[in-house]
C-alpha cells in the first residue's frame, strides 16, 4: 500500500497542498511552543547558593514568569495540535469523498478495509513527514520571535534567554505526525467500512452524513457550550469570565461544525425560494445545485462559520474587556476626584467627634479635611494617598491588558489562519471536482459567463450561510460574557471589526470559488473529463 500511496501522491499533488500547508503551519507552532516550554523550564529552575556549608535556594520574580511561559506554551501547543487534527481531518475527508469511486473499486477487487485506511494514512504520513522536516527551522525562529513579543508585551521578563535544543523539536515533529495520523484515521473510516456497491452509489452525490459517533460528539460539544455559557453569565465575576468564554466559543463552533450538514439544509430551505423567483436561470440553477449537494455544500459552509464565528468571538472578547476596563477606570477617577484634591488638615484642636470630614468646593478643586487628633496621620494618608493610587492602578491594569490582548490576538490569528486554509482547500477541491459538470453545461449551450455567474451566486450563498452560523456562535459566546461584565447584551468595540471580518471571509470565499472555476473552464468541454 505504501507504493500505491506514493503513486497516488504523484498524480494528486494539488489535492494534498492544503494538507501540507496545515501540517506545516501546525508543526511550526508546535515547534515554537516546544522551544518556549524548554526555555521556561530552564529559566524556572531556582538558583542555589552555598551559605555556611548549607544550600540556599533563591527564588526570583523571573521564575514565576518562566512558569507562566511554560503554561502558556503548553496551552498554545495543545490548541495547535487539536486544530491540526480538525483541519487536516476535514481536508482529507473531502479528498476521500472525492475518491470514493476509486476506494470502492479497490474494495471490489479484494482490498480489505484495513488496507484502505493504511493507504490514506500512508499518504498523509508522507505529506506530514515532509511538512514537519521543513517546519523545524522556521519553528525554532518562531519560538524566539514569540518570546521577544511576549517580553515587549510585558508578559515575561526580557532577562529570560531563549534556549531551545533538539528535544522540543523532536517532540514537535512527533506531535505533528501523530496529529496527521489521527486525522487520516478519522477521515478514512467511512471509505473503509462502506460496502463497495454503496460507495459507488454515493460517489456522484453524497447524501448520508450523520453517524452515531458524530451525533454523540455534537451533543457533548453543544451541551458543554451551553453549560459554560451559563457559568460565564451567572457564576464567573467580572473579567474572570473570560477564562470560560474562550472555551465556550470553541465548544459552540465544534458542535455547530458537526451538525453543519443539517443546519445547511435548513438554511437552504429558507434562502432557496427567494432565489428561484429572481429572473434568469442562473439563480434558480445555483439554488438547485446547493440543495442537491447540501452535504458537500456544508463542507464549504463549515470553514466560513469557523472563521467568522471564532474571529468575531475571540476579537470581541478582547475589545469588550478593554471597553469595560476603560469604563471602570473612568468611574474610579470620578469617584476619587474629591478625595484626591489638595487638602488642609486642621490642627490638633479640631472637632474631636469627627473622624474624617470632607468639604469640597463646587468645582472640586479644593477640599478641607478635619480629622481627630489621634487619627491625623491616618486621615492624611487616606486623603493624600488617593492620588498616587488613582494614577498607579490604570498603569498596572494597562500592562496586564496589553499582554492579555497580545495573547488573545495570537490565538485568534492562529485559529483563523487554519480556518482560511481549510476554506480555500475545500472550495478549490469542490470546484475541481465539478469539471465534468461544467463541461456538460457548456456542451448544452451555457456560456462561460453564465457558469461563472452561477458559481458566484453559489459562493455568496455559502458565505451568507456560514456568516449566519458564525454570528450565532459568536453571539452565544459574547452575550454571556457581556452579561457577566456589566449586565449589557451587546459586545463592546467598534462595529467595523465585524464588518471587516464578514467582508474578508466573503471576498475570500468568492475568490477561492471563482479562480479554480475559471481555470477549469479554460479546458475545452470535450477534454474536461480527461483533465488532471
URDA-V17083 format. One record per pair of residues at least 4 apart in sequence whose C-alpha atoms are under 8 Angstrom apart, sorted by the first residue. I is the first residue (numbers start at 0). GAP is how many residues later the second one is. Records with the same first field share a line. If there is no record, write none. Layout:
I=GAP ; GAP
This chain:
0=4 ; 114 ; 117 ; 118 ; 121
1=4 ; 117 ; 120 ; 121
2=4
3=4 ; 115
4=4 ; 114 ; 115 ; 117 ; 118
5=4 ; 117 ; 120
6=4
7=4 ; 115
8=4 ; 7 ; 114
10=521
11=4
12=4
14=80 ; 414
15=4 ; 111
16=4
17=4 ; 73 ; 403 ; 404 ; 407
18=4 ; 69 ; 72 ; 73 ; 108
19=4 ; 107 ; 108 ; 111
20=4 ; 110 ; 400
21=4 ; 62 ; 65 ; 66 ; 396 ; 399
22=4 ; 61 ; 65 ; 105 ; 108 ; 109 ; 153 ; 157
23=4 ; 104 ; 107 ; 108 ; 110 ; 111
24=4 ; 110
25=4 ; 54 ; 55 ; 58 ; 150
26=4 ; 104 ; 105 ; 108 ; 109 ; 112 ; 145 ; 146 ; 149
27=4 ; 104 ; 107 ; 108 ; 110 ; 111 ; 112 ; 114
28=4 ; 47 ; 48 ; 51 ; 110 ; 113
29=4 ; 46 ; 47 ; 50 ; 51 ; 109 ; 142 ; 145 ; 146
30=4 ; 104 ; 105 ; 108 ; 109 ; 112 ; 137 ; 138 ; 140 ; 141 ; 142
31=4 ; 107 ; 108 ; 109 ; 110 ; 111 ; 112 ; 114
32=4 ; 40 ; 41 ; 43 ; 44 ; 110
33=4 ; 39 ; 40 ; 43 ; 109 ; 130 ; 134 ; 135 ; 137 ; 138
34=4 ; 105 ; 108 ; 109 ; 127 ; 128 ; 129 ; 130 ; 133 ; 134
35=4 ; 33 ; 34 ; 37 ; 107 ; 108 ; 111 ; 126 ; 127 ; 128
36=4 ; 32 ; 33 ; 34 ; 36 ; 37
37=4 ; 32 ; 125 ; 126 ; 127 ; 130
38=4 ; 27 ; 121 ; 122 ; 123 ; 124 ; 125
39=4 ; 26 ; 27 ; 28 ; 29 ; 30
40=4 ; 25 ; 26 ; 29
41=121
42=19 ; 20 ; 23 ; 117
43=18 ; 19 ; 20 ; 21 ; 22 ; 23
44=18
45=11 ; 12 ; 13 ; 14 ; 17
46=10 ; 11 ; 12
47=7 ; 8 ; 9 ; 10
48=6 ; 7 ; 8 ; 9
49=4 ; 5 ; 6
50=4 ; 5
58=4
59=4
60=4
61=4 ; 94 ; 95 ; 97 ; 98
62=4
63=4
64=4 ; 90 ; 91 ; 92
65=4 ; 90 ; 94
66=4
67=4
68=4 ; 87
69=4
70=4
71=4
72=4
73=4
74=4
75=4 ; 335
76=4
77=4
78=4
79=4 ; 334
80=4 ; 94 ; 95 ; 98
81=4 ; 97
82=4 ; 332 ; 335
83=4 ; 5 ; 92 ; 95 ; 96 ; 334
84=4 ; 94 ; 95 ; 97 ; 98
85=4 ; 97
86=4 ; 331 ; 332 ; 335
87=4 ; 92 ; 95 ; 96 ; 334
88=4 ; 91 ; 94 ; 95 ; 97 ; 98
89=4 ; 97 ; 332
90=4 ; 331 ; 334 ; 335
91=4 ; 91 ; 92 ; 95
92=4 ; 94 ; 95
93=4 ; 205 ; 332 ; 335
94=4 ; 334
95=4 ; 91 ; 92 ; 95
96=94 ; 106
97=105 ; 335
98=4 ; 104
99=4 ; 91 ; 99 ; 100 ; 102 ; 103
100=4 ; 98 ; 99 ; 102
101=4
102=4 ; 13 ; 88 ; 89 ; 93 ; 96
103=4 ; 87 ; 91 ; 92 ; 93 ; 95 ; 96
104=4 ; 91
105=4 ; 5 ; 10
106=4 ; 5 ; 6 ; 9 ; 88 ; 89
107=88
110=4 ; 5
111=4 ; 80
112=4 ; 79 ; 80
113=4 ; 78
114=4
115=4 ; 72 ; 75 ; 76
116=4 ; 67 ; 68 ; 71 ; 72 ; 75
117=4
118=4
119=4 ; 64 ; 65 ; 68
120=4 ; 60 ; 63 ; 64
121=4
122=4
123=4 ; 56 ; 57 ; 60
124=4 ; 52 ; 55 ; 56
125=4
126=4
127=4 ; 48 ; 49 ; 52
128=4 ; 48
129=4
130=4
131=4 ; 41 ; 44 ; 45
132=40
133=4
134=4
135=4 ; 33 ; 37
136=4
137=4
138=4
139=4 ; 24 ; 29
140=4
141=4
142=4
143=4 ; 18
144=4
145=4
146=4 ; 15
147=4 ; 10
148=4
149=4 ; 5 ; 6 ; 253
150=4 ; 5 ; 6 ; 7
151=6
152=246 ; 249 ; 250 ; 253
153=245 ; 246 ; 248 ; 249
154=245 ; 248
155=4
163=4
164=4
165=4
166=4
167=4
168=4
169=4
170=4
171=4
172=4
173=4
174=4
175=4
176=4
177=4
178=4
179=4
180=4
181=4
182=4
183=4
184=4
187=4
188=4
189=4
190=8
193=4 ; 5
194=4
195=4
196=4
197=4
198=4
199=4
200=4
201=4 ; 5
204=88
205=87 ; 89 ; 90
206=86 ; 87 ; 88
207=87
208=52 ; 86
209=4 ; 5
210=4
211=4
212=4
213=4 ; 44
214=4 ; 43 ; 44
215=4
216=4 ; 38 ; 41
217=4 ; 36 ; 37 ; 38 ; 40 ; 41
218=4 ; 36
219=4 ; 35
220=4 ; 30 ; 31 ; 33 ; 34
221=4 ; 29 ; 30 ; 33 ; 34
222=4
223=4 ; 24 ; 27
224=4 ; 22 ; 23 ; 24 ; 26 ; 27
225=4 ; 22
226=4
227=4 ; 16 ; 17 ; 19 ; 20
228=4 ; 15 ; 16 ; 19 ; 247 ; 248 ; 251 ; 252
229=4 ; 5 ; 250
230=4 ; 5 ; 13
231=4 ; 9 ; 10 ; 12 ; 13 ; 248 ; 249 ; 252
232=8 ; 247 ; 248 ; 249 ; 250 ; 251
233=250
235=4 ; 5 ; 248
236=4 ; 247 ; 248
237=246 ; 247 ; 248
238=82 ; 245 ; 246
240=4 ; 240 ; 243 ; 244
241=4 ; 75 ; 239
242=4
243=4
244=4 ; 72 ; 232 ; 233 ; 235 ; 236
245=4 ; 68 ; 231
246=4
247=4 ; 229
248=4 ; 60 ; 61 ; 64 ; 65 ; 224 ; 225 ; 227 ; 228
249=4 ; 60
250=4
251=4 ; 221 ; 224
252=4 ; 52 ; 53 ; 56 ; 57 ; 217 ; 220
253=4
254=4
255=4 ; 213 ; 217
256=45 ; 48 ; 49
258=4
259=4 ; 38 ; 39 ; 41 ; 42
260=4 ; 33 ; 34 ; 35 ; 36 ; 37 ; 38
261=4
262=4
263=4 ; 30 ; 31 ; 33 ; 34 ; 37 ; 201
264=4 ; 26 ; 29
265=4
266=4 ; 198
267=4 ; 19 ; 22 ; 23
268=4 ; 22
270=4
271=4 ; 15 ; 16 ; 19
272=4
273=4
274=8 ; 9 ; 12
275=7 ; 8 ; 11
276=7
277=5 ; 6
278=4
279=4
280=4
281=4 ; 168 ; 169 ; 171 ; 172 ; 175
282=4 ; 171 ; 174
283=4
284=4 ; 169
285=4 ; 168 ; 169 ; 171 ; 172
286=4 ; 171
287=4
288=4
289=4 ; 7 ; 168
292=4
293=4
294=4
295=4
296=4 ; 165
297=4
298=4 ; 127
299=4 ; 123 ; 126 ; 127 ; 162
300=4 ; 161 ; 162 ; 164 ; 165
301=4 ; 164
302=4 ; 116 ; 117 ; 119 ; 120 ; 163
303=4 ; 115 ; 116 ; 119 ; 158 ; 159 ; 162 ; 163 ; 166 ; 201 ; 205
304=4 ; 160 ; 161 ; 162 ; 163 ; 164 ; 165 ; 166
305=4 ; 5 ; 110 ; 113 ; 164
306=4 ; 108 ; 109 ; 112 ; 113 ; 163 ; 198
307=4 ; 158 ; 159 ; 162 ; 163 ; 193 ; 194 ; 197
308=4 ; 158 ; 160 ; 161 ; 162 ; 163 ; 164 ; 165
309=4 ; 102 ; 105 ; 106 ; 160 ; 163 ; 164
310=4 ; 101 ; 102 ; 105 ; 190
311=4 ; 159 ; 162 ; 185 ; 186 ; 189
312=4 ; 160 ; 161 ; 162 ; 164 ; 165
313=4 ; 94 ; 95 ; 98
314=4 ; 93 ; 94 ; 97
315=4 ; 162 ; 175 ; 176 ; 177
316=4 ; 161 ; 164 ; 174
317=4 ; 87 ; 90
318=4 ; 172 ; 173 ; 174
319=4 ; 162 ; 171 ; 172 ; 173
320=4 ; 171
321=4 ; 79
322=4 ; 169 ; 170
323=4 ; 161 ; 162 ; 168
324=4
325=4
326=4
327=4
328=4 ; 65
329=4
330=4
331=4 ; 58
332=4 ; 57
335=4 ; 50 ; 51 ; 54
336=4 ; 27
337=22 ; 26 ; 27 ; 28 ; 29
338=28 ; 44 ; 45 ; 47
339=43 ; 44 ; 45 ; 46 ; 47
340=23 ; 24 ; 25 ; 26
341=23 ; 24 ; 25 ; 42
342=23 ; 24 ; 25 ; 26 ; 40 ; 41
343=23 ; 24 ; 25 ; 26
344=23 ; 24 ; 25 ; 26 ; 31 ; 35
345=4 ; 23 ; 24 ; 25
346=26
347=24 ; 25 ; 28
348=24
349=20 ; 21 ; 22 ; 23
350=19 ; 20 ; 21
351=19 ; 20 ; 21
352=19
353=16 ; 17 ; 18
354=15 ; 16 ; 17 ; 20 ; 24
355=13 ; 14 ; 15 ; 16 ; 23
356=11 ; 12 ; 13 ; 14
357=9 ; 10 ; 11 ; 12
358=8 ; 9 ; 10
359=4 ; 5 ; 6 ; 7 ; 8
360=4 ; 5 ; 6
370=4 ; 5 ; 8
371=4
374=4
375=4
376=4
377=4
378=4
379=4 ; 5
380=4
381=4
382=4
384=4
385=4
386=4
387=4
388=4
389=4
390=4
391=4
392=4
393=4
394=4
395=4
396=4
397=4
398=4
399=4
400=4
401=4
402=4
403=4
404=4
405=4
406=4
407=4
408=4
409=4
410=4
411=4
412=4
413=4
414=4
415=4
416=4
417=4
418=4
419=4
420=4
421=4
422=4 ; 86
423=4 ; 84 ; 85 ; 88
424=4
425=4
426=4 ; 82 ; 85 ; 86
427=4 ; 84 ; 85 ; 88
428=4
429=4
430=4 ; 82 ; 85 ; 86 ; 89
431=84 ; 85 ; 88
433=4
434=4 ; 85 ; 86 ; 93 ; 94
435=4 ; 92 ; 93
436=4
437=4 ; 13 ; 83 ; 87
438=4 ; 82 ; 85 ; 86 ; 87 ; 89
439=4 ; 85
440=4 ; 5 ; 10
441=4 ; 5 ; 6 ; 83
442=82
445=4 ; 5
446=4
447=4 ; 73
448=4
449=4
450=4
451=4 ; 62 ; 65 ; 66
452=4
453=4
454=4 ; 58 ; 59 ; 62
455=4 ; 54 ; 57 ; 58
456=4
457=4
458=4 ; 50 ; 51 ; 54
459=4 ; 46 ; 49 ; 50
460=4
461=4 ; 47
462=4 ; 42 ; 43 ; 46
463=4
464=4
465=4
466=4 ; 35
467=4
468=4
469=4
470=4
471=4
472=4
473=4
474=4
475=4
476=4
477=4 ; 12 ; 13
478=4 ; 10 ; 11 ; 12
479=4 ; 9
480=4
481=4 ; 5 ; 6 ; 7 ; 8 ; 9
482=4 ; 5 ; 6
492=4
494=4
495=4
496=4
497=4
498=4
499=4
500=4
501=4
502=4
503=4
504=4
505=4
506=4
507=4
508=4
509=4
510=4
511=4
512=4
513=4
514=4
515=4
516=4
517=4
518=4
519=8
520=4
522=4 ; 5 ; 8
523=4
526=4
